Amino acid sequence: MSEGARRYKYLDILTTMFVVILLVSNLVAQKICMIGPFAVSGAVLLFPITYIFGDVFTEVYGFSASRRAIWLGTFGTVLLYLMGEMVIALPGAPGWNNQQAFKVVFGFLPRIQAASLIAFWAGDFANSYTMARMKLLTNGKWLWTRTVGSTVVGQGVDTTLVIVLTFAGKYPPLTLVNMIFTGYLLKVAYEVLATPLTYLVVGWLKASEHADAYDRNEDFNPFHMGRSDAESG
């Protein structure tokens, strides 16, 4: 049964959670935190969760559900950037003395904005595409191979793009490689450790929604806005 032929109980809730986590990740990304010996963006605590959501969307509801969530997240992020810049540009009221603090939180540099948005979009689509293709190749067996395999591909695309687009020209190539390698390992390790939780969520959703999508007839074009018919396993 296709996603468009029925309404799922939890899909809209999960999509909303996905977008909220993405937006919060953008807001906390500007703080550099120490996690053991690693200096990382605050987004590392939340952003990898969006890939877990991508796995869940693709595994349970199909690639089209993940595509819809990614585009909603993209539009939400663009709106966050635009509204942040607009409100920063408005003059503060007399007696309001927090303009600089507000600018620090909501003021995103255009290069970082573009890099983050492109990396998120490309990485999440790479993750979901890999997940869907691997499910067909494994005939729905060995979920862990798909969650780990899609993470390896998606986070590789995301981390490489965000580091190169943000810092190319500012740091030597070797430094960029070190930054990519460190961020990549942390994100992949995060999601590998979360595999048991992914199993629990996927199993519960499949039972609750009576859904187990196989994208045999899917149009994997990320710009295809229609709903494709994902077959149920």
C-alpha positions in Angstrom: 0.0 0.0 0.0 1.5 3.4 -0.9 2.1 6.1 1.7 -0.3 8.4 -0.2 -3.1 5.9 0.1 -3.3 6.0 3.9 -2.5 8.2 6.9 0.0 6.9 9.3 -0.4 7.6 13.0 3.1 8.7 13.9 4.7 10.0 10.6 3.7 13.6 11.1 4.9 13.6 14.7 8.2 12.1 13.7 8.6 14.6 10.8 7.9 17.5 13.2 10.5 16.1 15.7 13.0 15.8 12.9 12.6 19.4 11.8 12.7 20.7 15.4 15.9 18.8 16.1 17.5 20.2 12.9 16.6 23.8 13.8 17.9 23.5 17.4 21.1 22.0 16.0 21.6 25.1 13.9 21.1 27.3 16.9 23.5 25.5 19.2 26.1 24.9 16.5 28.0 28.1 17.2 29.3 26.9 20.6 32.5 24.9 20.5 32.4 22.3 23.2 35.1 20.0 24.7 34.1 16.3 24.6 37.1 14.5 26.0 40.1 15.6 23.9 37.9 16.8 21.0 36.8 20.4 20.4 33.5 20.0 18.5 30.4 22.1 17.6 27.5 21.9 19.9 25.5 20.5 16.9 27.4 17.2 17.3 25.1 16.4 20.3 21.9 16.6 18.2 22.6 16.7 14.5 23.5 13.0 14.1 20.0 12.2 15.4 18.6 13.5 12.1 20.3 10.7 10.3 18.6 8.2 12.7 15.3 9.8 11.8 16.2 9.4 8.1 16.9 5.7 8.6 13.5 5.3 10.4 11.6 7.2 7.7 13.2 5.2 4.9 13.0 1.8 6.6 9.4 2.1 7.8 7.6 4.5 5.5 9.8 4.6 2.4 12.2 7.0 0.6 9.4 9.5 -0.3 8.6 10.1 3.4 12.3 10.8 4.0 12.4 13.1 1.0 9.4 15.1 2.3 11.1 15.4 5.8 14.4 16.6 4.2 12.7 19.3 2.2 10.6 20.5 5.2 13.9 20.6 7.2 15.6 22.6 4.4 12.7 25.1 4.1 12.6 25.4 7.9 16.4 26.1 8.1 16.2 28.7 5.3 13.3 30.4 7.2 15.4 30.4 10.4 18.3 32.0 8.7 16.2 34.7 7.0 14.2 35.6 10.1 17.4 35.7 12.2 19.0 38.2 9.8 15.7 40.2 9.5 15.2 40.6 13.2 18.9 41.4 13.8 18.6 44.2 11.2 15.7 45.8 13.0 16.6 48.5 15.6 16.4 47.4 19.2 13.9 49.1 21.5 15.2 51.8 23.9 16.4 50.1 27.1 17.0 46.7 25.4 20.7 46.0 25.7 21.0 42.5 24.4 21.6 43.2 20.7 25.1 41.7 20.6 24.1 38.6 22.5 21.1 38.1 20.1 23.4 38.6 17.1 25.8 36.0 18.4 23.0 33.4 18.7 20.9 34.2 15.6 23.5 35.8 13.3 24.9 33.2 10.9 27.7 34.0 8.5 26.5 33.5 4.9 29.3 31.1 4.1 28.5 28.9 7.1 24.8 29.1 6.3 25.3 27.9 2.8 27.8 25.2 3.7 25.5 23.8 6.5 22.4 23.8 4.3 24.1 22.1 1.3 25.8 19.5 3.5 22.6 18.7 5.4 20.6 18.3 2.1 23.2 16.2 0.3 24.1 14.1 3.3 20.6 13.2 4.3 19.6 12.3 0.7 22.7 10.2 0.4 21.9 8.5 3.7 18.3 7.7 2.7 19.1 6.6 -0.8 21.8 4.2 0.5 19.3 2.9 3.1 16.6 2.2 0.5 19.0 0.6 -2.0 20.6 -1.6 0.6 17.1 -2.8 1.8 16.4 -4.0 -1.7 19.8 -5.7 -1.9 19.4 -7.5 1.4 15.7 -8.2 0.9 14.9 -6.5 4.2 17.4 -8.6 6.2 20.2 -7.4 8.5 18.9 -3.9 9.4 22.2 -3.1 11.1 24.0 -3.3 7.8 21.7 -0.6 6.4 21.8 1.7 9.4 25.6 1.6 9.6 26.2 1.5 5.8 23.9 4.5 5.2 25.5 6.4 8.0 29.0 5.8 6.6 27.9 7.2 3.2 25.6 10.0 4.4 28.0 11.3 7.1 30.9 11.1 4.7 29.1 13.4 2.3 27.8 15.7 5.0 31.1 16.1 6.9 33.2 16.5 3.9 31.0 19.2 2.3 30.5 21.2 5.5 34.2 21.3 6.3 35.4 22.0 2.8 32.7 24.6 2.0 33.2 26.4 5.3 37.0 26.3 5.7 38.6 25.8 2.3 41.1 28.6 1.7 41.3 29.4 5.5 43.3 26.3 6.5 45.8 24.1 4.7 44.5 20.9 3.1 46.0 18.6 5.8 44.1 20.6 8.5 40.9 20.2 6.6 41.5 16.4 6.3 42.0 16.2 10.1 38.8 18.1 10.8 36.8 15.9 8.4 38.3 12.7 9.8 37.7 13.7 13.4 34.1 14.9 12.9 33.3 11.9 10.7 34.5 9.4 13.3 32.5 11.0 16.1 29.3 11.1 14.0 29.6 7.6 12.8 30.4 6.3 16.3 27.4 8.2 17.7 25.1 6.5 15.3 26.6 3.0 15.6 26.1 3.2 19.3 22.5 4.2 18.7 21.9 1.1 16.6 20.1 -0.8 19.4 17.7 2.2 19.9 17.1 2.4 16.1 16.2 -1.3 16.2 13.7 -0.8 19.0 12.1 2.3 17.3 11.9 0.6 13.9 10.4 -2.6 15.3 7.8 -0.7 17.3 6.8 1.5 14.4 6.5 -1.4 11.9 4.2 -3.2 14.3 2.2 -0.1 15.2 1.9 1.3 11.7 1.7 -2.1 9.9 4.3 -0.6 7.5 7.5 -2.0 6.1 8.4 -0.1 2.9 10.3 -1.5 0.0 11.2 1.2 -2.6 11.1 -1.1 -5.7 9.1 1.4 -7.8 10.6 4.6 -6.3 11.8 7.6 -8.2 14.9 8.5 -6.2 15.1 12.0 -7.8 15.3 14.3 -4.8 13.3 16.9 -6.7 10.4 14.6 -7.3 7.7 16.1 -5.1 5.0 13.4 -5.7 4.5 10.3 -3.5 5.8 7.1 -5.0 4.3 3.7 -4.3 6.5 1.9 -1.8 5.6 -1.8 -1.6 5.1 -3.3 1.8 7.2 -6.2 2.8 
